[in-house]
Amino acid sequence: MSRVSNLYRLQELDLERERALARMEEIDHLLGEDSELRIAEQNALAAEDHLKQARSLHGQAEHALAAQRAKIKENEAKLYGGSITNPKELQDLQQELDSLKRFLETLEDRMLEAMIGLEESEEAYQAASQHLEDLRIARSAKHQDLAEERERLQAALARIQDEREAALAGIEEQDLRTYEQLRTRFGGMVLALVRDGSCSICGVDLARSKLQEVQGGGELIRCSQCGRILYAG
């Protein structure tokens, strides 16, 4: 392999390593991200609280309705039982019974509202609970996939390190210093491929003589425009 091809191979390994590390960082973020799950848990808890309140209101309405019916039954027994014969008392009892029955209608309306509210709260709680369970299942599967991908990336990094050490063995010390300096300057893209007689990074056309030097591969020829090392491929 030529001096330039050795450096190009090193660049490929370094770029692959950077991509693997970036993806691992992204995976670590995804594994720690649980805001959607927390929101679903909060919604499920809120739905559960609403359900408890709806059950309490339903129970109160049910109790009030039963108590009112018991009062009506008691008054009807007094009114029609024959134990009271005084017209004034009978009239008062009848008026009280009418009042009790009117309020019974109000209580029945409240009971209906409580039943509807309870039904809606139960449906909302079931939906929130199911959504939470679905998220937990999906999150578990996703985390397993991410963990497996992370393991593959770790194995890839170990391979890259071995291949990098092998590549370094064929690179002169001065060439490596030049590579590292340019790597800091250009953010990783030290070498540029030559495509159709032009630098693939900046697009500048190469003179025929310079193109021949690049194709030789024995010297590090820099692009006059962007300053990168040119590689014929």
C-alpha positions in Angstrom: 0.0 0.0 0.0 1.2 3.6 -0.7 1.7 6.3 1.8 -1.5 8.0 0.9 -3.6 4.8 0.8 -2.3 3.9 4.3 -3.6 7.3 5.6 -6.9 6.9 3.7 -7.4 3.6 5.4 -6.6 5.2 8.8 -9.2 8.0 8.0 -11.8 5.4 7.2 -11.3 3.7 10.5 -11.3 6.9 12.4 -14.6 8.0 10.7 -16.1 4.7 11.4 -15.1 5.0 15.1 -16.6 8.4 15.3 -19.9 7.2 13.9 -20.0 4.3 16.3 -19.2 6.5 19.3 -21.9 9.0 18.2 -24.4 6.3 17.9 -23.5 4.8 21.2 -24.0 8.3 22.8 -27.4 8.5 21.1 -28.3 5.0 22.4 -27.3 5.9 25.9 -29.6 9.0 25.7 -32.5 6.9 24.4 -32.0 4.3 27.1 -32.2 7.1 29.7 -35.1 8.9 28.1 -38.4 8.1 29.7 -40.4 11.4 29.6 -43.2 9.8 27.5 -43.5 7.0 30.0 -43.6 9.4 32.9 -46.4 11.4 31.3 -48.3 8.2 30.7 -47.8 7.2 34.3 -49.0 10.6 35.5 -52.1 10.4 33.2 -52.9 6.9 34.6 -52.6 8.1 38.2 -54.8 11.1 37.4 -57.4 8.9 35.7 -57.3 6.6 38.7 -58.0 9.6 41.1 -60.9 10.7 38.9 -62.3 7.1 39.0 -62.1 7.1 42.8 -63.9 10.4 43.0 -66.5 9.2 40.5 -67.1 6.0 42.6 -67.4 8.1 45.7 -70.0 10.4 44.1 -71.9 7.4 42.7 -71.9 5.8 46.2 -73.1 9.1 47.8 -75.9 9.5 45.2 -76.9 5.8 45.6 -77.1 6.2 49.4 -79.0 9.5 49.2 -81.5 7.9 46.7 -82.0 4.9 48.9 -82.5 7.0 52.0 -85.1 9.2 50.2 -87.0 6.2 49.0 -87.0 4.8 52.6 -88.5 8.2 53.8 -91.2 8.0 51.1 -92.1 4.5 52.1 -92.2 5.4 55.7 -94.5 8.4 55.0 -96.7 6.4 52.7 -97.1 3.8 55.5 -98.2 6.5 57.9 -100.5 8.2 55.4 -102.2 5.0 54.2 -101.9 2.8 57.3 -105.0 4.1 59.0 -103.3 5.0 62.3 -103.7 8.7 61.6 -107.2 10.0 61.3 -106.8 13.7 61.9 -107.4 15.6 58.6 -104.8 18.3 59.4 -102.2 15.7 60.1 -103.1 13.7 57.0 -102.9 16.9 54.9 -99.4 17.7 56.4 -98.3 14.1 55.7 -99.5 14.4 52.1 -97.7 17.6 51.5 -94.5 16.2 53.0 -94.8 13.1 50.8 -95.3 15.3 47.7 -92.1 17.2 48.7 -90.2 14.0 49.3 -91.2 12.7 45.8 -90.2 15.9 44.1 -86.8 15.8 45.7 -86.6 12.1 44.7 -86.7 13.2 41.1 -83.8 15.5 41.8 -81.9 12.7 43.4 -82.6 10.4 40.5 -81.2 12.9 38.1 -78.1 13.2 40.3 -77.8 9.4 40.3 -78.0 9.3 36.5 -75.3 11.9 36.3 -73.2 10.0 38.8 -73.6 6.8 36.8 -72.6 8.5 33.5 -69.6 10.1 35.2 -68.6 6.7 36.7 -68.8 5.0 33.3 -66.8 7.8 31.6 -64.2 7.7 34.4 -63.9 3.9 34.1 -63.4 4.1 30.3 -60.8 6.9 30.7 -58.9 4.9 33.4 -59.0 1.7 31.2 -57.7 3.7 28.2 -54.9 5.4 30.2 -53.9 2.1 31.8 -53.8 0.3 28.5 -51.7 3.1 26.9 -49.3 2.9 29.8 -49.0 -0.9 29.5 -48.5 -0.6 25.7 -45.7 2.0 26.3 -44.0 -0.3 28.8 -44.1 -3.2 26.5 -42.8 -1.2 23.5 -40.2 0.5 25.7 -38.9 -2.9 26.9 -38.7 -4.2 23.4 -37.0 -1.0 22.2 -34.5 -1.1 25.1 -33.6 -4.7 24.3 -33.0 -3.8 20.6 -30.9 -0.8 21.7 -28.9 -2.8 24.2 -28.1 -5.4 21.5 -27.1 -2.7 19.0 -24.8 -1.2 21.7 -23.1 -4.5 22.2 -22.5 -4.7 18.4 -21.1 -1.2 18.4 -18.7 -2.1 21.3 -17.5 -5.2 19.3 -17.1 -3.0 16.3 -15.0 -0.5 18.3 -12.8 -3.3 19.5 -12.3 -4.4 15.9 -11.6 -0.9 14.7 -9.0 -0.4 17.4 -7.2 -3.6 16.3 -7.4 -2.6 12.6 -6.2 0.9 13.5 -3.2 -0.4 15.3 -2.4 -2.5 12.3 -2.8 0.5 9.9 -0.5 2.7 12.1 2.3 0.1 11.7 2.5 1.1 8.0 2.4 4.8 8.5 5.5 7.0 8.9 5.7 9.1 12.0 5.9 12.4 10.0 2.8 11.4 7.9 0.9 10.5 11.1 1.7 14.0 12.6 0.5 15.6 9.5 -2.6 13.5 9.5 -3.4 14.4 13.1 -2.8 18.1 12.6 -5.1 18.2 9.5 -7.7 16.0 11.4 -7.9 18.7 14.0 -8.2 21.4 11.4 -10.8 19.7 9.1 -12.8 17.7 11.7 -12.0 14.3 10.5 -11.9 14.6 6.7 -8.2 14.8 6.1 -8.0 13.1 2.7 -10.2 13.9 -0.3 -10.8 11.5 -3.1 -10.1 12.7 -6.6 -13.2 12.3 -8.8 -13.1 13.1 -12.6 -9.9 15.1 -12.1 -11.4 17.2 -9.2 -11.2 17.3 -5.5 -14.3 15.6 -4.2 -14.5 18.0 -1.2 -14.1 21.4 -2.7 -14.5 20.6 -6.4 -11.4 22.4 -7.6 -10.0 20.9 -10.9 -6.4 19.5 -10.7 -3.7 20.2 -13.3 -2.6 17.2 -15.3 0.8 17.2 -13.7 -0.6 17.3 -10.2 -3.1 14.6 -11.0 -0.3 12.4 -12.1 1.5 13.0 -8.8 -1.6 12.1 -6.9 -2.1 8.9 -8.8 1.5 7.9 -8.0 0.6 7.8 -4.3 4.2 8.1 -3.2 3.9 11.7 -1.9 1.3 13.6 0.1 -0.1 16.0 -2.4 -2.4 18.7 -0.9 -5.3 20.3 -2.6 -4.5 23.9 -3.5 -8.0 25.0 -2.6 -9.0 23.2 0.6 -5.6 22.0 1.8 -6.6 18.3 2.2 -4.4 15.4 1.1 -5.6 14.1 -2.3 -6.1 10.4 -2.8 -6.7 8.9 -6.2 -8.4 5.8 -4.8 
